[in-house]
Amino acid sequence: MNWRKSSYSGSTNECVEIADLPAGGRAVRDTKDPNGGMLRFTAAEWRAFTLGVKAGEFDN
């Protein structure tokens, strides 16, 4: 998998990385633990999550 992180992350390694999966899905992992587990999302799940972020659904 080709992992990438946001250009806003800087060099602190305190962020997450994402990778593209077949059919538009995404995988997410912790930058500090690249050999640890990962979360996998279908394209529909990833779309719902990103729309929720943009709508402020997860803001405190």
Distance bins in CASP14 RR format, pairs under 12 A and 6 or more apart:
PFRMAT RR
TARGET T0000
AUTHOR 0000-0000-0000
RMODE 2
METHOD distances of the structure
MODEL  1
1 17 0 0 0 0 1 0 0 0 0 0 0
1 18 0 0 0 0 1 0 0 0 0 0 0
1 19 1 0 1 0 0 0 0 0 0 0 0
1 20 1 0 0 1 0 0 0 0 0 0 0
1 21 0 0 0 0 1 0 0 0 0 0 0
1 22 0 0 0 0 0 1 0 0 0 0 0
1 25 0 0 0 0 0 1 0 0 0 0 0
1 26 0 0 0 0 0 1 0 0 0 0 0
1 27 1 0 0 1 0 0 0 0 0 0 0
1 28 0 0 0 0 0 1 0 0 0 0 0
1 29 0 0 0 0 1 0 0 0 0 0 0
1 34 0 0 0 0 0 1 0 0 0 0 0
1 38 0 0 0 0 1 0 0 0 0 0 0
1 40 0 0 0 0 0 1 0 0 0 0 0
2 17 0 0 0 0 1 0 0 0 0 0 0
2 18 0 0 0 0 1 0 0 0 0 0 0
2 19 1 0 1 0 0 0 0 0 0 0 0
2 20 1 0 0 1 0 0 0 0 0 0 0
2 21 0 0 0 0 0 1 0 0 0 0 0
2 26 0 0 0 0 0 1 0 0 0 0 0
2 27 0 0 0 0 0 1 0 0 0 0 0
3 15 0 0 0 0 0 1 0 0 0 0 0
3 16 0 0 0 0 1 0 0 0 0 0 0
3 17 1 0 1 0 0 0 0 0 0 0 0
3 18 1 0 0 1 0 0 0 0 0 0 0
3 19 1 0 1 0 0 0 0 0 0 0 0
3 20 0 0 0 0 1 0 0 0 0 0 0
3 21 0 0 0 0 0 1 0 0 0 0 0
3 26 0 0 0 0 0 1 0 0 0 0 0
3 27 0 0 0 0 1 0 0 0 0 0 0
3 28 0 0 0 0 1 0 0 0 0 0 0
3 29 1 0 0 1 0 0 0 0 0 0 0
3 30 0 0 0 0 0 1 0 0 0 0 0
3 31 0 0 0 0 1 0 0 0 0 0 0
3 34 1 0 0 1 0 0 0 0 0 0 0
3 35 0 0 0 0 0 1 0 0 0 0 0
3 38 0 0 0 0 1 0 0 0 0 0 0
4 15 0 0 0 0 0 1 0 0 0 0 0
4 16 0 0 0 0 0 1 0 0 0 0 0
4 17 1 0 0 1 0 0 0 0 0 0 0
4 18 1 0 0 1 0 0 0 0 0 0 0
4 19 1 0 0 1 0 0 0 0 0 0 0
4 20 0 0 0 0 1 0 0 0 0 0 0
4 26 0 0 0 0 0 1 0 0 0 0 0
4 27 0 0 0 0 0 1 0 0 0 0 0
4 28 0 0 0 0 0 1 0 0 0 0 0
4 29 0 0 0 0 0 1 0 0 0 0 0
4 31 0 0 0 0 0 1 0 0 0 0 0
5 11 0 0 0 0 0 1 0 0 0 0 0
5 12 0 0 0 0 0 1 0 0 0 0 0
5 13 0 0 0 0 1 0 0 0 0 0 0
5 14 0 0 0 0 0 1 0 0 0 0 0
5 15 1 0 1 0 0 0 0 0 0 0 0
5 16 1 0 0 1 0 0 0 0 0 0 0
5 17 1 0 1 0 0 0 0 0 0 0 0
5 18 1 0 0 1 0 0 0 0 0 0 0
5 19 0 0 0 0 0 1 0 0 0 0 0
5 28 0 0 0 0 0 1 0 0 0 0 0
5 29 0 0 0 0 1 0 0 0 0 0 0
5 30 0 0 0 0 0 1 0 0 0 0 0
5 31 1 0 0 1 0 0 0 0 0 0 0
5 32 0 0 0 0 0 1 0 0 0 0 0
5 34 0 0 0 0 0 1 0 0 0 0 0
6 12 0 0 0 0 0 1 0 0 0 0 0
6 14 0 0 0 0 0 1 0 0 0 0 0
6 15 1 0 0 1 0 0 0 0 0 0 0
6 16 0 0 0 0 1 0 0 0 0 0 0
6 17 0 0 0 0 1 0 0 0 0 0 0
6 18 0 0 0 0 1 0 0 0 0 0 0
6 28 0 0 0 0 0 1 0 0 0 0 0
6 31 0 0 0 0 0 1 0 0 0 0 0
7 15 0 0 0 0 0 1 0 0 0 0 0
8 14 0 0 0 0 0 1 0 0 0 0 0
8 15 0 0 0 0 1 0 0 0 0 0 0
8 16 0 0 0 0 0 1 0 0 0 0 0
9 15 1 0 1 0 0 0 0 0 0 0 0
9 16 0 0 0 0 1 0 0 0 0 0 0
9 17 0 0 0 0 1 0 0 0 0 0 0
9 18 0 0 0 0 0 1 0 0 0 0 0
9 31 1 0 0 1 0 0 0 0 0 0 0
9 32 0 0 0 0 0 1 0 0 0 0 0
10 31 0 0 0 0 0 1 0 0 0 0 0
11 31 0 0 0 0 0 1 0 0 0 0 0
12 31 0 0 0 0 1 0 0 0 0 0 0
12 32 0 0 0 0 1 0 0 0 0 0 0
13 29 0 0 0 0 0 1 0 0 0 0 0
13 30 0 0 0 0 1 0 0 0 0 0 0
13 31 1 0 1 0 0 0 0 0 0 0 0
13 32 1 0 1 0 0 0 0 0 0 0 0
13 33 0 0 0 0 1 0 0 0 0 0 0
13 34 0 0 0 0 1 0 0 0 0 0 0
14 30 0 0 0 0 1 0 0 0 0 0 0
14 31 1 0 0 1 0 0 0 0 0 0 0
14 32 1 0 0 1 0 0 0 0 0 0 0
14 33 0 0 0 0 0 1 0 0 0 0 0
15 28 0 0 0 0 0 1 0 0 0 0 0
15 29 0 0 0 0 0 1 0 0 0 0 0
15 30 0 0 0 0 1 0 0 0 0 0 0
15 31 1 0 1 0 0 0 0 0 0 0 0
15 32 0 0 0 0 1 0 0 0 0 0 0
15 33 0 0 0 0 0 1 0 0 0 0 0
15 34 0 0 0 0 0 1 0 0 0 0 0
16 26 0 0 0 0 0 1 0 0 0 0 0
16 27 0 0 0 0 0 1 0 0 0 0 0
16 28 1 0 1 0 0 0 0 0 0 0 0
16 29 1 0 0 1 0 0 0 0 0 0 0
16 30 1 0 0 1 0 0 0 0 0 0 0
16 31 1 0 0 1 0 0 0 0 0 0 0
16 32 0 0 0 0 1 0 0 0 0 0 0
16 33 0 0 0 0 0 1 0 0 0 0 0
16 34 0 0 0 0 0 1 0 0 0 0 0
16 37 0 0 0 0 0 1 0 0 0 0 0
16 38 0 0 0 0 1 0 0 0 0 0 0
16 39 0 0 0 0 1 0 0 0 0 0 0
17 26 0 0 0 0 0 1 0 0 0 0 0
17 27 0 0 0 0 1 0 0 0 0 0 0
17 28 1 0 0 1 0 0 0 0 0 0 0
17 29 1 0 1 0 0 0 0 0 0 0 0
17 30 1 0 0 1 0 0 0 0 0 0 0
17 31 1 0 1 0 0 0 0 0 0 0 0
17 32 0 0 0 0 0 1 0 0 0 0 0
17 33 0 0 0 0 0 1 0 0 0 0 0
17 34 1 0 0 1 0 0 0 0 0 0 0
17 36 0 0 0 0 0 1 0 0 0 0 0
17 37 0 0 0 0 0 1 0 0 0 0 0
17 38 0 0 0 0 1 0 0 0 0 0 0
17 39 0 0 0 0 0 1 0 0 0 0 0
18 24 0 0 0 0 0 1 0 0 0 0 0
18 25 0 0 0 0 1 0 0 0 0 0 0
18 26 1 0 1 0 0 0 0 0 0 0 0
18 27 1 0 0 1 0 0 0 0 0 0 0
18 28 1 0 1 0 0 0 0 0 0 0 0
18 29 0 0 0 0 1 0 0 0 0 0 0
18 30 0 0 0 0 0 1 0 0 0 0 0
18 31 0 0 0 0 0 1 0 0 0 0 0
18 38 0 0 0 0 1 0 0 0 0 0 0
18 39 0 0 0 0 1 0 0 0 0 0 0
18 40 0 0 0 0 0 1 0 0 0 0 0
18 41 0 0 0 0 1 0 0 0 0 0 0
18 46 0 0 0 0 1 0 0 0 0 0 0
18 49 0 0 0 0 0 1 0 0 0 0 0
18 50 0 0 0 0 0 1 0 0 0 0 0
19 25 0 0 0 0 1 0 0 0 0 0 0
19 26 1 0 0 1 0 0 0 0 0 0 0
19 27 1 0 1 0 0 0 0 0 0 0 0
19 28 0 0 0 0 1 0 0 0 0 0 0
19 29 1 0 0 1 0 0 0 0 0 0 0
19 34 0 0 0 0 0 1 0 0 0 0 0
19 38 0 0 0 0 1 0 0 0 0 0 0
19 39 0 0 0 0 0 1 0 0 0 0 0
19 40 0 0 0 0 1 0 0 0 0 0 0
19 41 0 0 0 0 0 1 0 0 0 0 0
19 46 0 0 0 0 0 1 0 0 0 0 0
20 26 1 0 0 1 0 0 0 0 0 0 0
20 27 0 0 0 0 1 0 0 0 0 0 0
20 28 0 0 0 0 0 1 0 0 0 0 0
20 40 0 0 0 0 0 1 0 0 0 0 0
20 41 0 0 0 0 0 1 0 0 0 0 0
20 43 0 0 0 0 0 1 0 0 0 0 0
20 46 0 0 0 0 1 0 0 0 0 0 0
21 27 1 0 1 0 0 0 0 0 0 0 0
21 28 0 0 0 0 0 1 0 0 0 0 0
21 38 0 0 0 0 0 1 0 0 0 0 0
21 39 0 0 0 0 0 1 0 0 0 0 0
21 40 1 0 0 1 0 0 0 0 0 0 0
21 41 1 0 0 1 0 0 0 0 0 0 0
21 42 0 0 0 0 1 0 0 0 0 0 0
21 43 0 0 0 0 1 0 0 0 0 0 0
21 45 0 0 0 0 0 1 0 0 0 0 0
21 46 0 0 0 0 1 0 0 0 0 0 0
22 40 0 0 0 0 0 1 0 0 0 0 0
22 42 0 0 0 0 0 1 0 0 0 0 0
22 43 0 0 0 0 1 0 0 0 0 0 0
23 40 0 0 0 0 0 1 0 0 0 0 0
23 41 0 0 0 0 0 1 0 0 0 0 0
23 42 1 0 0 1 0 0 0 0 0 0 0
23 43 1 0 1 0 0 0 0 0 0 0 0
23 44 0 0 0 0 1 0 0 0 0 0 0
23 45 0 0 0 0 0 1 0 0 0 0 0
23 46 0 0 0 0 0 1 0 0 0 0 0
24 40 0 0 0 0 0 1 0 0 0 0 0
24 41 0 0 0 0 1 0 0 0 0 0 0
24 42 1 0 0 1 0 0 0 0 0 0 0
24 43 1 0 1 0 0 0 0 0 0 0 0
24 44 0 0 0 0 1 0 0 0 0 0 0
24 45 0 0 0 0 0 1 0 0 0 0 0
24 46 1 0 0 1 0 0 0 0 0 0 0
24 47 0 0 0 0 1 0 0 0 0 0 0
25 39 0 0 0 0 0 1 0 0 0 0 0
25 40 1 0 0 1 0 0 0 0 0 0 0
25 41 1 0 1 0 0 0 0 0 0 0 0
25 42 1 0 1 0 0 0 0 0 0 0 0
25 43 1 0 1 0 0 0 0 0 0 0 0
25 44 0 0 0 0 1 0 0 0 0 0 0
25 45 1 0 0 1 0 0 0 0 0 0 0
25 46 1 0 1 0 0 0 0 0 0 0 0
25 47 0 0 0 0 1 0 0 0 0 0 0
25 48 0 0 0 0 0 1 0 0 0 0 0
25 49 0 0 0 0 0 1 0 0 0 0 0
25 50 0 0 0 0 0 1 0 0 0 0 0
26 38 0 0 0 0 1 0 0 0 0 0 0
26 39 0 0 0 0 1 0 0 0 0 0 0
26 40 1 0 0 1 0 0 0 0 0 0 0
26 41 1 0 1 0 0 0 0 0 0 0 0
26 42 0 0 0 0 1 0 0 0 0 0 0
26 43 0 0 0 0 1 0 0 0 0 0 0
26 44 0 0 0 0 0 1 0 0 0 0 0
26 45 0 0 0 0 1 0 0 0 0 0 0
26 46 1 0 1 0 0 0 0 0 0 0 0
26 47 0 0 0 0 1 0 0 0 0 0 0
26 48 0 0 0 0 0 1 0 0 0 0 0
26 49 0 0 0 0 1 0 0 0 0 0 0
26 50 0 0 0 0 1 0 0 0 0 0 0
27 34 0 0 0 0 0 1 0 0 0 0 0
27 36 0 0 0 0 0 1 0 0 0 0 0
27 37 0 0 0 0 1 0 0 0 0 0 0
27 38 1 0 1 0 0 0 0 0 0 0 0
27 39 1 0 0 1 0 0 0 0 0 0 0
27 40 1 0 1 0 0 0 0 0 0 0 0
27 41 1 0 0 1 0 0 0 0 0 0 0
27 42 0 0 0 0 0 1 0 0 0 0 0
27 45 0 0 0 0 0 1 0 0 0 0 0
27 46 0 0 0 0 1 0 0 0 0 0 0
28 34 0 0 0 0 0 1 0 0 0 0 0
28 36 0 0 0 0 0 1 0 0 0 0 0
28 37 0 0 0 0 1 0 0 0 0 0 0
28 38 1 0 0 1 0 0 0 0 0 0 0
28 39 1 0 1 0 0 0 0 0 0 0 0
28 40 0 0 0 0 1 0 0 0 0 0 0
28 41 1 0 0 1 0 0 0 0 0 0 0
28 45 0 0 0 0 0 1 0 0 0 0 0
28 46 0 0 0 0 1 0 0 0 0 0 0
28 49 0 0 0 0 1 0 0 0 0 0 0
28 50 0 0 0 0 0 1 0 0 0 0 0
29 35 0 0 0 0 1 0 0 0 0 0 0
29 36 1 0 0 1 0 0 0 0 0 0 0
29 37 1 0 0 1 0 0 0 0 0 0 0
29 38 1 0 1 0 0 0 0 0 0 0 0
29 39 1 0 0 1 0 0 0 0 0 0 0
29 40 0 0 0 0 0 1 0 0 0 0 0
30 36 1 0 0 1 0 0 0 0 0 0 0
30 37 1 0 0 1 0 0 0 0 0 0 0
30 38 0 0 0 0 1 0 0 0 0 0 0
30 39 0 0 0 0 1 0 0 0 0 0 0
31 38 0 0 0 0 0 1 0 0 0 0 0
39 45 0 0 0 0 1 0 0 0 0 0 0
39 46 0 0 0 0 0 1 0 0 0 0 0
39 49 0 0 0 0 0 1 0 0 0 0 0
40 46 0 0 0 0 1 0 0 0 0 0 0
41 47 0 0 0 0 1 0 0 0 0 0 0
41 48 0 0 0 0 1 0 0 0 0 0 0
41 49 1 0 0 1 0 0 0 0 0 0 0
41 50 0 0 0 0 1 0 0 0 0 0 0
42 48 0 0 0 0 1 0 0 0 0 0 0
42 49 0 0 0 0 0 1 0 0 0 0 0
43 49 0 0 0 0 0 1 0 0 0 0 0
43 50 0 0 0 0 0 1 0 0 0 0 0
44 50 0 0 0 0 0 1 0 0 0 0 0
44 51 0 0 0 0 0 1 0 0 0 0 0
45 51 0 0 0 0 0 1 0 0 0 0 0
45 52 0 0 0 0 0 1 0 0 0 0 0
46 52 0 0 0 0 0 1 0 0 0 0 0
46 53 0 0 0 0 0 1 0 0 0 0 0
47 53 0 0 0 0 0 1 0 0 0 0 0
47 54 0 0 0 0 0 1 0 0 0 0 0
48 54 0 0 0 0 0 1 0 0 0 0 0
48 55 0 0 0 0 0 1 0 0 0 0 0
48 57 0 0 0 0 1 0 0 0 0 0 0
48 58 0 0 0 0 0 1 0 0 0 0 0
49 55 0 0 0 0 0 1 0 0 0 0 0
49 56 0 0 0 0 0 1 0 0 0 0 0
49 57 0 0 0 0 1 0 0 0 0 0 0
49 58 0 0 0 0 1 0 0 0 0 0 0
50 56 0 0 0 0 0 1 0 0 0 0 0
50 57 0 0 0 0 0 1 0 0 0 0 0
50 58 0 0 0 0 0 1 0 0 0 0 0
51 57 0 0 0 0 1 0 0 0 0 0 0
51 58 0 0 0 0 0 1 0 0 0 0 0
52 58 1 0 0 1 0 0 0 0 0 0 0
52 59 0 0 0 0 1 0 0 0 0 0 0
53 59 0 0 0 0 1 0 0 0 0 0 0
END
